[in-house]
Amino acid sequence: MSTAVQTTRALPRGVTDWHRLKHVLRALAVGLRPMLLGYWAVMVFALFLIGVLFQLLSNGVTTSAWDYGTQSPKYFSMALGITVTPAYFALLISQGITRRMFSVAAGIYLAAAAAATSLVWVVVYQVEHALYAWQDWPDKLTNPHLFTGTSQVGLVFAEFFLMIVAHEVTGWLLGITFVRFGFWRGILLLPLALVPAAAAEFLLVAQWLADVLNNIGYHRPPLAVAVPSVLVVSMLGVYGGYRLLHPMAVKPPKG
């Protein structure tokens, strides 16, 4: 966080909006980098490597170890979205950054973080597939997905990106509502904040919720409808967060 503070303290006031936006993005990237890199490292080591080793030492490798963690990036990314406003809003606004620019920078950063985390998931799936093929282990997936095999790289990336970015936007809205309105009113606004994440779950019907929805007779709409719908809802969520930030004081009242 100290590096991010130094970055914003050095922010010149007379430069163009584009240069100021780059400074804000750098502050977010530098400040949140330990959180993001630490998560990736823990997941690759603790979930994938230890997961494979655990299967080897028990009943042998029978399923994809990496697929056990498909829920994790969504909820970590929600926490990332929650962090942005309480950690950076007052600091950046006090440096002369507008609420609009803060919202734009947050949207760009969260989309980039979602893409990077999705890429990590794609790459480790490919490494796992190669390892399992070499050892002649079955790489059965334990969760329902948009893809039927990890070689469908485009669908793997699309599923994780859409799920992650929607949960990030829910985190973005949660962080803003609790900072602006306090705890109790923030609780009352939970249904609003959960809309992007819920939209992704019900439109994509993938991972843990898929079995529950299929059991009650609900099925995923065509991807041509589901994919753009998730993107539109997520973008509206970012804009909704900006509208909530617009009248917010730098030092909101305690609640």
N, C-alpha and C positions, 0 to 999 in steps of 0.2 A: 504493500500500500504506500510506503514511503516514496518509492520510485514514482508512482503515479502522482503523488502530491508534488514532487519536484517538477514533474512534467507540466502540471497545470500551473504551477507558480511561474514557470518560464513562458507561459502563453502570452504572446504579444497581442495587444488590443487593436492595432491598426492594420492588421493583415486582412486578406480576403476571407470570405466565408469558407471557401474550399480549404484554405490553409488552416483555419481554425477547426474545421471539421476533422482534418487529419490529426491535429493535436488531441482532440477529444477521443478519437478512435485509438490513438496510441496510448492515451491514459487508461482507457478501458482494457486494451489488450495487455499492457504491462501489469496493471494492477490485478487482473483476474487470471493472468497466466499461471501462477503457482496452483491455483484451484483447479484449472483445467488440465494442466500437465500431470498434476498429482493424481487426479482421477483416472486419467488414461493409464498411468503407470500401475496404479493399484489394480485396475481391472485386468490388464494384460497379465500381470504377475499372479494376483490372487485368484482370479476367476479362471483364466485360460491355463496357465502353466500348472498351478496347484490343482485345478480341476482335472486335468489330464492325468497328473500323478496320482490323485486320489482314486480315479477309476482303475488305473493300472494296479494299485495296491489292494483294491477290493475285489470286484468281480470281473475286472477287465474292461477295456474301453468298448462301450456299446452305443454311445450317443455323443453328439456334439457337446463338448464342454463349454464352448463359447456361447452356445445358444441358451444356456441356463441364465445368462445375464441380460436377456433382451429387455427386461423392465427397467434395469438400472439407469441407462442413459436418459430415459424420459424424466425420471424423478430427480436425478442429479441436475439435469438441465433446467428443471423447474426451480431448483434451489439457486442456480446461476442467475436465472431471470429475477428471482426475488432479491438477490444481492445488489443488483445494479442501482436501484433508486436510493435505498438507505446509505449505500457506500459512496455514491458519486454525485447525487443530485445537488446537495448543498455546496459541496466543494467546487463543482464545475460552474454552477449558476453564480456563485460568488466571484468567479473569475471572469464574468461577463458573457458566459455562454447562454444563449437563449434556450428557453424550454423546448422550442421547436427543434433546434439543432441537437440538443441532448437526446430528444426522442428519435430523431433520424439516426444519430450515431449509435444509439442503443439498438435500434432495429437492424442496422448493418452488422454490428458486432454479434448480435445473437444469431443472425442468419449465417454468418461466417463460422461461429462456434458450432452451430448445428451441422454445417457441412463438414467441418473438420472431424467432429465426433462420428458422424456417419461414415466418413472415409476410414477412420480407425476400425470401425466395425466391419466394413467391407474387406479391408486388408487382412485382418486377423481371421476372418472366415476363409479367405483364400489360403493363408498359411496353414490353417487347420485342415483344410481339404487336401492340400498337398501332403501334409504329414500323415493324415489318416490313410490316404491312398497308398503312400509308401509302405506303411505298416499293415495294410489290408484291414483297417479297422472300419466298421460302419459309422458313418457320420450322420446318423438319424437326427433330425431336428425335433426338439421336444416341445416347441411352441408353434401354433399356426402363424403363417406369414402370408404376405402377398406373393412371395416366391416359394417355389417347391424345392429348389436346390440352390446352394450357395454360389453356383456358377452363374446364376442370373444376376450379375453385378448391378445392372441398372435398377432392377426391382428392389434389391437389397438396399442400395443407397436411397432410393425414393422412399421406401417404407420408414427407414430410420430418420431420414431428414424431416419428413412430414411430421412424424410422431414427436421428434425432439423439438422442432421449431414451435409446434403448437403448445407443447408443455412449457417451453421457455416463455412464450407470450402469456400463458396463464400465470407463470411466476412473476413476470413483469407487472401484470395487473395486480397480483397479490401484494407485491412490494409497495406499489403506489397507493393502493387503497388503505393499507395498514399504516403507512407513514402519514398520509394526509388525514385520514379520518379516525385513527386510533384503533384500539383492539376491538371494542364491541361493535362499532359501526363497520369495521373491517370484516368481522364475522358475518354481519348481515349482508355484506356485498359479495360474499363467497360465490353465490350462484353466478353472478356476472363474471367474476374472474375465471371461473372454471369452464366457461363456454368454449374457448379454443381447444383445450385439452379434451373435453367431452366430444366436440365435433370431430376431432381426429380419431378418437376411439370408435365412435359410432359410424363414421364414414368409411374408415379403412378396415375395421373389423379384423384386426391382427393382434397377435400376442395373447396375453392371458385372458382378455375379455372376450375373445372370439368364440371360445367354447360356450361361454355363458349365453352370449347373444344367439348363437346357432341353436342352442338347446331350447330357446323360447320362440324359435321360428323366424328370427330376424336375420337377414342376409345383407351382405355388402352391396351397395349400389355399384353400377359400372365404374371402373377406374376413371373413365373419361369425365365422369361427374364428380367422383370422390376427390380426386387429386386437386383440381382447381378450386373446389369448394373449401378444402382444408387451407389452401394458400390464401384464399379471399378472407376467410374467417380470421386467420392469423394476422393478416395485414390490417383488418379492421380492429383487431385487438390492440395492435401497436398504436393505431390512431386513437382508439379509445383511451389508452394510457396517456397519450399526449394531451387529450382534452381534459383528463383528470388532473394532469400536472399543470396545465395552463394557469389556473388561479392559485396554485399552491405556493405558500410562503416558503422562503428558504429555511426558516426555523418554525416548522408547524407546531401547533399546540400539542401538549402531551395528552395522551389518551390511553 
